[in-house]
Amino acid sequence: MKKLNIYPNDIKRLVLSHQHWDHIGGLPEILQANPEIKVYVLRPFLKT
């Protein structure tokens, strides 16, 4: 994110499509840095 000049406080929404580690691995750190982010998950994400 740093290399792309993306900062956690600039993120307003996250959409999670599935639970692969390479997609959700940094989620705790992002939420810690910006707890105001709205997180949306697709229904299949919840079926585990």
PDB file of N, CA, C and O in Angstrom:
ATOM      1  N   MET A   1       0.831  -1.185   0.000  1.00  0.00           N
ATOM      2  CA  MET A   1       0.000   0.000   0.000  1.00  0.00           C
ATOM      3  C   MET A   1       0.876   1.249   0.000  1.00  0.00           C
ATOM      4  O   MET A   1       0.565   2.242  -0.657  1.00  0.00           O
ATOM      5  N   LYS A   2       1.970   1.180   0.746  1.00  0.00           N
ATOM      6  CA  LYS A   2       2.859   2.337   0.819  1.00  0.00           C
ATOM      7  C   LYS A   2       3.408   2.700  -0.562  1.00  0.00           C
ATOM      8  O   LYS A   2       3.448   3.872  -0.937  1.00  0.00           O
ATOM      9  N   LYS A   3       3.831   1.678  -1.311  1.00  0.00           N
ATOM     10  CA  LYS A   3       4.381   1.918  -2.650  1.00  0.00           C
ATOM     11  C   LYS A   3       3.352   2.538  -3.587  1.00  0.00           C
ATOM     12  O   LYS A   3       3.708   3.268  -4.512  1.00  0.00           O
ATOM     13  N   LEU A   4       2.077   2.248  -3.346  1.00  0.00           N
ATOM     14  CA  LEU A   4       0.998   2.780  -4.189  1.00  0.00           C
ATOM     15  C   LEU A   4       0.407   4.070  -3.630  1.00  0.00           C
ATOM     16  O   LEU A   4      -0.554   4.606  -4.181  1.00  0.00           O
ATOM     17  N   ASN A   5       0.983   4.569  -2.531  1.00  0.00           N
ATOM     18  CA  ASN A   5       0.471   5.775  -1.869  1.00  0.00           C
ATOM     19  C   ASN A   5      -0.997   5.625  -1.469  1.00  0.00           C
ATOM     20  O   ASN A   5      -1.803   6.539  -1.645  1.00  0.00           O
ATOM     21  N   ILE A   6      -1.317   4.459  -0.933  1.00  0.00           N
ATOM     22  CA  ILE A   6      -2.664   4.203  -0.409  1.00  0.00           C
ATOM     23  C   ILE A   6      -2.540   4.163   1.108  1.00  0.00           C
ATOM     24  O   ILE A   6      -1.717   3.429   1.655  1.00  0.00           O
ATOM     25  N   TYR A   7      -3.352   4.946   1.772  1.00  0.00           N
ATOM     26  CA  TYR A   7      -3.286   5.046   3.229  1.00  0.00           C
ATOM     27  C   TYR A   7      -4.592   4.546   3.831  1.00  0.00           C
ATOM     28  O   TYR A   7      -5.667   4.852   3.314  1.00  0.00           O
ATOM     29  N   PRO A   8      -4.512   3.782   4.917  1.00  0.00           N
ATOM     30  CA  PRO A   8      -5.715   3.217   5.524  1.00  0.00           C
ATOM     31  C   PRO A   8      -6.806   4.243   5.805  1.00  0.00           C
ATOM     32  O   PRO A   8      -7.989   3.932   5.668  1.00  0.00           O
ATOM     33  N   ASN A   9      -6.439   5.438   6.188  1.00  0.00           N
ATOM     34  CA  ASN A   9      -7.459   6.446   6.502  1.00  0.00           C
ATOM     35  C   ASN A   9      -8.203   6.943   5.266  1.00  0.00           C
ATOM     36  O   ASN A   9      -9.266   7.552   5.384  1.00  0.00           O
ATOM     37  N   ASP A  10      -7.652   6.688   4.089  1.00  0.00           N
ATOM     38  CA  ASP A  10      -8.321   7.082   2.852  1.00  0.00           C
ATOM     39  C   ASP A  10      -9.343   6.043   2.384  1.00  0.00           C
ATOM     40  O   ASP A  10     -10.176   6.329   1.523  1.00  0.00           O
ATOM     41  N   ILE A  11      -9.276   4.851   2.946  1.00  0.00           N
ATOM     42  CA  ILE A  11     -10.170   3.769   2.528  1.00  0.00           C
ATOM     43  C   ILE A  11     -11.499   3.915   3.257  1.00  0.00           C
ATOM     44  O   ILE A  11     -11.538   4.020   4.483  1.00  0.00           O
ATOM     45  N   LYS A  12     -12.566   3.921   2.504  1.00  0.00           N
ATOM     46  CA  LYS A  12     -13.905   4.071   3.089  1.00  0.00           C
ATOM     47  C   LYS A  12     -14.653   2.740   3.160  1.00  0.00           C
ATOM     48  O   LYS A  12     -15.418   2.506   4.095  1.00  0.00           O
ATOM     49  N   ARG A  13     -14.428   1.856   2.157  1.00  0.00           N
ATOM     50  CA  ARG A  13     -15.152   0.591   2.080  1.00  0.00           C
ATOM     51  C   ARG A  13     -14.229  -0.524   1.600  1.00  0.00           C
ATOM     52  O   ARG A  13     -13.330  -0.309   0.786  1.00  0.00           O
ATOM     53  N   LEU A  14     -14.477  -1.720   2.126  1.00  0.00           N
ATOM     54  CA  LEU A  14     -13.819  -2.928   1.656  1.00  0.00           C
ATOM     55  C   LEU A  14     -14.899  -3.924   1.260  1.00  0.00           C
ATOM     56  O   LEU A  14     -15.914  -4.052   1.945  1.00  0.00           O
ATOM     57  N   VAL A  15     -14.684  -4.615   0.174  1.00  0.00           N
ATOM     58  CA  VAL A  15     -15.594  -5.682  -0.247  1.00  0.00           C
ATOM     59  C   VAL A  15     -14.795  -6.971  -0.260  1.00  0.00           C
ATOM     60  O   VAL A  15     -13.793  -7.083  -0.967  1.00  0.00           O
ATOM     61  N   LEU A  16     -15.237  -7.939   0.517  1.00  0.00           N
ATOM     62  CA  LEU A  16     -14.556  -9.227   0.597  1.00  0.00           C
ATOM     63  C   LEU A  16     -15.399 -10.265  -0.127  1.00  0.00           C
ATOM     64  O   LEU A  16     -16.564 -10.475   0.208  1.00  0.00           O
ATOM     65  N   SER A  17     -14.805 -10.908  -1.116  1.00  0.00           N
ATOM     66  CA  SER A  17     -15.555 -11.860  -1.925  1.00  0.00           C
ATOM     67  C   SER A  17     -15.391 -13.294  -1.442  1.00  0.00           C
ATOM     68  O   SER A  17     -16.302 -14.108  -1.593  1.00  0.00           O
ATOM     69  N   HIS A  18     -14.234 -13.608  -0.860  1.00  0.00           N
ATOM     70  CA  HIS A  18     -13.989 -14.962  -0.377  1.00  0.00           C
ATOM     71  C   HIS A  18     -12.854 -14.940   0.631  1.00  0.00           C
ATOM     72  O   HIS A  18     -12.158 -13.936   0.787  1.00  0.00           O
ATOM     73  N   GLN A  19     -12.679 -16.062   1.310  1.00  0.00           N
ATOM     74  CA  GLN A  19     -11.797 -16.091   2.469  1.00  0.00           C
ATOM     75  C   GLN A  19     -10.392 -16.608   2.181  1.00  0.00           C
ATOM     76  O   GLN A  19      -9.764 -17.151   3.090  1.00  0.00           O
ATOM     77  N   HIS A  20      -9.884 -16.473   1.004  1.00  0.00           N
ATOM     78  CA  HIS A  20      -8.498 -16.873   0.760  1.00  0.00           C
ATOM     79  C   HIS A  20      -7.570 -15.927   1.513  1.00  0.00           C
ATOM     80  O   HIS A  20      -7.776 -14.713   1.537  1.00  0.00           O
ATOM     81  N   TRP A  21      -6.544 -16.511   2.124  1.00  0.00           N
ATOM     82  CA  TRP A  21      -5.637 -15.742   2.969  1.00  0.00           C
ATOM     83  C   TRP A  21      -5.019 -14.559   2.233  1.00  0.00           C
ATOM     84  O   TRP A  21      -4.824 -13.498   2.826  1.00  0.00           O
ATOM     85  N   ASP A  22      -4.708 -14.728   0.941  1.00  0.00           N
ATOM     86  CA  ASP A  22      -4.072 -13.632   0.210  1.00  0.00           C
ATOM     87  C   ASP A  22      -5.030 -12.472  -0.038  1.00  0.00           C
ATOM     88  O   ASP A  22      -4.606 -11.411  -0.496  1.00  0.00           O
ATOM     89  N   HIS A  23      -6.295 -12.656   0.254  1.00  0.00           N
ATOM     90  CA  HIS A  23      -7.284 -11.582   0.099  1.00  0.00           C
ATOM     91  C   HIS A  23      -7.642 -10.935   1.440  1.00  0.00           C
ATOM     92  O   HIS A  23      -7.984  -9.753   1.485  1.00  0.00           O
ATOM     93  N   ILE A  24      -7.566 -11.700   2.526  1.00  0.00           N
ATOM     94  CA  ILE A  24      -8.008 -11.167   3.823  1.00  0.00           C
ATOM     95  C   ILE A  24      -6.901 -11.129   4.874  1.00  0.00           C
ATOM     96  O   ILE A  24      -7.153 -10.747   6.017  1.00  0.00           O
ATOM     97  N   GLY A  25      -5.688 -11.518   4.507  1.00  0.00           N
ATOM     98  CA  GLY A  25      -4.600 -11.617   5.478  1.00  0.00           C
ATOM     99  C   GLY A  25      -4.287 -10.320   6.202  1.00  0.00           C
ATOM    100  O   GLY A  25      -3.916 -10.353   7.376  1.00  0.00           O
ATOM    101  N   GLY A  26      -4.425  -9.183   5.542  1.00  0.00           N
ATOM    102  CA  GLY A  26      -4.100  -7.907   6.165  1.00  0.00           C
ATOM    103  C   GLY A  26      -5.285  -7.197   6.785  1.00  0.00           C
ATOM    104  O   GLY A  26      -5.160  -6.067   7.258  1.00  0.00           O
ATOM    105  N   LEU A  27      -6.434  -7.851   6.786  1.00  0.00           N
ATOM    106  CA  LEU A  27      -7.650  -7.205   7.293  1.00  0.00           C
ATOM    107  C   LEU A  27      -7.527  -6.706   8.734  1.00  0.00           C
ATOM    108  O   LEU A  27      -7.928  -5.574   9.004  1.00  0.00           O
ATOM    109  N   PRO A  28      -6.995  -7.490   9.668  1.00  0.00           N
ATOM    110  CA  PRO A  28      -6.882  -6.972  11.039  1.00  0.00           C
ATOM    111  C   PRO A  28      -6.061  -5.681  11.131  1.00  0.00           C
ATOM    112  O   PRO A  28      -6.414  -4.768  11.876  1.00  0.00           O
ATOM    113  N   GLU A  29      -4.974  -5.614  10.376  1.00  0.00           N
ATOM    114  CA  GLU A  29      -4.132  -4.422  10.421  1.00  0.00           C
ATOM    115  C   GLU A  29      -4.839  -3.209   9.823  1.00  0.00           C
ATOM    116  O   GLU A  29      -4.722  -2.100  10.346  1.00  0.00           O
ATOM    117  N   ILE A  30      -5.569  -3.415   8.735  1.00  0.00           N
ATOM    118  CA  ILE A  30      -6.313  -2.321   8.109  1.00  0.00           C
ATOM    119  C   ILE A  30      -7.380  -1.804   9.063  1.00  0.00           C
ATOM    120  O   ILE A  30      -7.540  -0.595   9.226  1.00  0.00           O
ATOM    121  N   LEU A  31      -8.111  -2.722   9.694  1.00  0.00           N
ATOM    122  CA  LEU A  31      -9.174  -2.306  10.622  1.00  0.00           C
ATOM    123  C   LEU A  31      -8.603  -1.637  11.866  1.00  0.00           C
ATOM    124  O   LEU A  31      -9.231  -0.744  12.436  1.00  0.00           O
ATOM    125  N   GLN A  32      -7.434  -2.057  12.283  1.00  0.00           N
ATOM    126  CA  GLN A  32      -6.797  -1.405  13.435  1.00  0.00           C
ATOM    127  C   GLN A  32      -6.374   0.016  13.053  1.00  0.00           C
ATOM    128  O   GLN A  32      -6.522   0.946  13.845  1.00  0.00           O
ATOM    129  N   ALA A  33      -5.852   0.176  11.847  1.00  0.00           N
ATOM    130  CA  ALA A  33      -5.406   1.491  11.400  1.00  0.00           C
ATOM    131  C   ALA A  33      -6.575   2.418  11.106  1.00  0.00           C
ATOM    132  O   ALA A  33      -6.462   3.633  11.267  1.00  0.00           O
ATOM    133  N   ASN A  34      -7.705   1.847  10.671  1.00  0.00           N
ATOM    134  CA  ASN A  34      -8.884   2.658  10.347  1.00  0.00           C
ATOM    135  C   ASN A  34     -10.148   1.881  10.708  1.00  0.00           C
ATOM    136  O   ASN A  34     -10.734   1.223   9.848  1.00  0.00           O
ATOM    137  N   PRO A  35     -10.570   1.949  11.959  1.00  0.00           N
ATOM    138  CA  PRO A  35     -11.752   1.194  12.392  1.00  0.00           C
ATOM    139  C   PRO A  35     -13.063   1.713  11.806  1.00  0.00           C
ATOM    140  O   PRO A  35     -14.109   1.099  12.016  1.00  0.00           O
ATOM    141  N   GLU A  36     -13.033   2.814  11.087  1.00  0.00           N
ATOM    142  CA  GLU A  36     -14.251   3.373  10.492  1.00  0.00           C
ATOM    143  C   GLU A  36     -14.577   2.776   9.126  1.00  0.00           C
ATOM    144  O   GLU A  36     -15.622   3.091   8.556  1.00  0.00           O
ATOM    145  N   ILE A  37     -13.702   1.919   8.589  1.00  0.00           N
ATOM    146  CA  ILE A  37     -13.947   1.310   7.279  1.00  0.00           C
ATOM    147  C   ILE A  37     -15.201   0.440   7.350  1.00  0.00           C
ATOM    148  O   ILE A  37     -15.376  -0.344   8.282  1.00  0.00           O
ATOM    149  N   LYS A  38     -16.058   0.591   6.361  1.00  0.00           N
ATOM    150  CA  LYS A  38     -17.225  -0.288   6.243  1.00  0.00           C
ATOM    151  C   LYS A  38     -16.792  -1.515   5.455  1.00  0.00           C
ATOM    152  O   LYS A  38     -16.230  -1.401   4.366  1.00  0.00           O
ATOM    153  N   VAL A  39     -17.060  -2.688   6.015  1.00  0.00           N
ATOM    154  CA  VAL A  39     -16.660  -3.932   5.374  1.00  0.00           C
ATOM    155  C   VAL A  39     -17.915  -4.649   4.890  1.00  0.00           C
ATOM    156  O   VAL A  39     -18.856  -4.881   5.649  1.00  0.00           O
ATOM    157  N   TYR A  40     -17.900  -4.989   3.616  1.00  0.00           N
ATOM    158  CA  TYR A  40     -19.003  -5.726   3.006  1.00  0.00           C
ATOM    159  C   TYR A  40     -18.497  -7.103   2.617  1.00  0.00           C
ATOM    160  O   TYR A  40     -17.398  -7.237   2.080  1.00  0.00           O
ATOM    161  N   VAL A  41     -19.290  -8.117   2.884  1.00  0.00           N
ATOM    162  CA  VAL A  41     -18.928  -9.474   2.487  1.00  0.00           C
ATOM    163  C   VAL A  41     -20.046 -10.051   1.637  1.00  0.00           C
ATOM    164  O   VAL A  41     -21.228  -9.816   1.887  1.00  0.00           O
ATOM    165  N   LEU A  42     -19.652 -10.802   0.640  1.00  0.00           N
ATOM    166  CA  LEU A  42     -20.638 -11.483  -0.184  1.00  0.00           C
ATOM    167  C   LEU A  42     -21.148 -12.706   0.569  1.00  0.00           C
ATOM    168  O   LEU A  42     -20.424 -13.289   1.377  1.00  0.00           O
ATOM    169  N   ARG A  43     -22.361 -13.084   0.313  1.00  0.00           N
ATOM    170  CA  ARG A  43     -22.971 -14.203   1.028  1.00  0.00           C
ATOM    171  C   ARG A  43     -22.120 -15.466   1.003  1.00  0.00           C
ATOM    172  O   ARG A  43     -22.004 -16.119   2.040  1.00  0.00           O
ATOM    173  N   PRO A  44     -21.508 -15.855  -0.140  1.00  0.00           N
ATOM    174  CA  PRO A  44     -20.675 -17.065  -0.125  1.00  0.00           C
ATOM    175  C   PRO A  44     -19.503 -16.977   0.854  1.00  0.00           C
ATOM    176  O   PRO A  44     -19.013 -18.007   1.316  1.00  0.00           O
ATOM    177  N   PHE A  45     -19.056 -15.788   1.170  1.00  0.00           N
ATOM    178  CA  PHE A  45     -17.961 -15.599   2.121  1.00  0.00           C
ATOM    179  C   PHE A  45     -18.341 -16.178   3.484  1.00  0.00           C
ATOM    180  O   PHE A  45     -17.487 -16.713   4.190  1.00  0.00           O
ATOM    181  N   LEU A  46     -19.586 -16.074   3.847  1.00  0.00           N
ATOM    182  CA  LEU A  46     -20.040 -16.490   5.168  1.00  0.00           C
ATOM    183  C   LEU A  46     -20.264 -17.994   5.271  1.00  0.00           C
ATOM    184  O   LEU A  46     -20.434 -18.516   6.373  1.00  0.00           O
ATOM    185  N   LYS A  47     -20.266 -18.692   4.153  1.00  0.00           N
ATOM    186  CA  LYS A  47     -20.514 -20.145   4.158  1.00  0.00           C
ATOM    187  C   LYS A  47     -19.200 -20.892   4.230  1.00  0.00           C
ATOM    188  O   LYS A  47     -18.605 -21.231   3.206  1.00  0.00           O
ATOM    189  N   THR A  48     -18.749 -21.147   5.458  1.00  0.00           N
ATOM    190  CA  THR A  48     -17.498 -21.885   5.622  1.00  0.00           C
ATOM    191  C   THR A  48     -17.703 -23.047   6.556  1.00  0.00           C
ATOM    192  O   THR A  48     -16.764 -23.796   6.825  1.00  0.00           O
TER     193      THR A  48
END
